[in-house]
Amino acid sequence: MLRPVAVDANGETLTRNQAVRRERVIKAVMELAAEGGYDAVQMRDVAARAHVALGTIYRYFASKDHLLAATLVEFSHDIQGRLVRQPPRGDTSADRMVDVIRRAMKAIERQPRLGKAMVTAIASPDPAVAGCQAEMSTIMVQLLSEPMADVDPDRRLRIVTVLSHVWFSALLGWVNEWTNVGSVGDELESAIRLVLPD
């Protein structure tokens, strides 16, 4: 799985130095959001923490939600990388799928403020977030398809679509404090067991 080439807010490919600065910005956002959540991510604070000019941030990201949504994309790529290094475990597609979900949710549970901030941003109607939403859809298809290699491709895609919706809905419920973070994984496991009976 290859990461997409880093681009700026206008879709221009970044040079190596620009990509390094962009990575510093993403790291700063992760730290600030982990410490204080969505409201703690202010562009000036991000610039100060990343040691870049404020204008540099706006070169790469059109808005705060765009910045946090891009952070979710990077966070998700990291989860994908871990799953490549340690493939999902389990005897059945359902067991492997549950393993993927539980491992991904553990990563979010470790930094709940960051998780809530990223989910809030990816749900934004901000047009600048649309590209990140499309990237997350691709990542979700990859994450959820891999454990179901033995399932018919058409059925697999329909299952992935349903589970993606359940996952997103459960995350929104957690962000809005209708439920707790542990319930997200439980709801997903229930959905997986319903659509992929052993």
VENJOVEN-V795223 format. One record per residue. N is the residue number from 1. RES is the residue in one letter. PSI is psi in whole degrees, 0 to 359 (NA if undefined). Layout:
<<N & RES & PSI> <N & RES & PSI>>
This chain:
<<1 & M & 121> <2 & L & 139> <3 & R & 145> <4 & P & 153> <5 & V & 137> <6 & A & 136> <7 & V & 163> <8 & D & 187> <9 & A & 341> <10 & N & 5> <11 & G & 9> <12 & E & 138> <13 & T & 137> <14 & L & 148> <15 & T & 172> <16 & R & 315> <17 & N & 320> <18 & Q & 320> <19 & A & 322> <20 & V & 317> <21 & R & 319> <22 & R & 318> <23 & E & 321> <24 & R & 321> <25 & V & 313> <26 & I & 316> <27 & K & 317> <28 & A & 319> <29 & V & 315> <30 & M & 317> <31 & E & 312> <32 & L & 316> <33 & A & 323> <34 & A & 326> <35 & E & 318> <36 & G & 5> <37 & G & 195> <38 & Y & 313> <39 & D & 339> <40 & A & 347> <41 & V & 95> <42 & Q & 137> <43 & M & 320> <44 & R & 320> <45 & D & 322> <46 & V & 314> <47 & A & 315> <48 & A & 315> <49 & R & 324> <50 & A & 354> <51 & H & 47> <52 & V & 163> <53 & A & 150> <54 & L & 320> <55 & G & 330> <56 & T & 319> <57 & I & 316> <58 & Y & 342> <59 & R & 323> <60 & Y & 330> <61 & F & 129> <62 & A & 339> <63 & S & 171> <64 & K & 317> <65 & D & 323> <66 & H & 316> <67 & L & 313> <68 & L & 325> <69 & A & 320> <70 & A & 327> <71 & T & 320> <72 & L & 319> <73 & V & 313> <74 & E & 316> <75 & F & 317> <76 & S & 323> <77 & H & 322> <78 & D & 319> <79 & I & 316> <80 & Q & 315> <81 & G & 319> <82 & R & 324> <83 & L & 332> <84 & V & 317> <85 & R & 324> <86 & Q & 87> <87 & P & 156> <88 & P & 143> <89 & R & 150> <90 & G & 153> <91 & D & 334> <92 & T & 166> <93 & S & 318> <94 & A & 316> <95 & D & 317> <96 & R & 321> <97 & M & 317> <98 & V & 320> <99 & D & 316> <100 & V & 311> <101 & I & 314> <102 & R & 320> <103 & R & 319> <104 & A & 318> <105 & M & 328> <106 & K & 321> <107 & A & 322> <108 & I & 319> <109 & E & 330> <110 & R & 333> <111 & Q & 70> <112 & P & 325> <113 & R & 318> <114 & L & 314> <115 & G & 313> <116 & K & 320> <117 & A & 317> <118 & M & 319> <119 & V & 319> <120 & T & 315> <121 & A & 318> <122 & I & 338> <123 & A & 359> <124 & S & 144> <125 & P & 1> <126 & D & 123> <127 & P & 332> <128 & A & 341> <129 & V & 345> <130 & A & 319> <131 & G & 320> <132 & C & 323> <133 & Q & 319> <134 & A & 318> <135 & E & 319> <136 & M & 324> <137 & S & 317> <138 & T & 315> <139 & I & 317> <140 & M & 318> <141 & V & 316> <142 & Q & 312> <143 & L & 316> <144 & L & 341> <145 & S & 321> <146 & E & 314> <147 & P & 348> <148 & M & 35> <149 & A & 334> <150 & D & 4> <151 & V & 143> <152 & D & 132> <153 & P & 320> <154 & D & 315> <155 & R & 320> <156 & R & 314> <157 & L & 321> <158 & R & 321> <159 & I & 316> <160 & V & 318> <161 & T & 313> <162 & V & 313> <163 & L & 326> <164 & S & 318> <165 & H & 318> <166 & V & 315> <167 & W & 312> <168 & F & 318> <169 & S & 317> <170 & A & 321> <171 & L & 318> <172 & L & 322> <173 & G & 320> <174 & W & 314> <175 & V & 321> <176 & N & 8> <177 & E & 33> <178 & W & 341> <179 & T & 177> <180 & N & 167> <181 & V & 327> <182 & G & 330> <183 & S & 334> <184 & V & 309> <185 & G & 322> <186 & D & 317> <187 & E & 320> <188 & L & 318> <189 & E & 319> <190 & S & 315> <191 & A & 318> <192 & I & 315> <193 & R & 332> <194 & L & 318> <195 & V & 343> <196 & L & 67> <197 & P & 143> <198 & D & NA>>
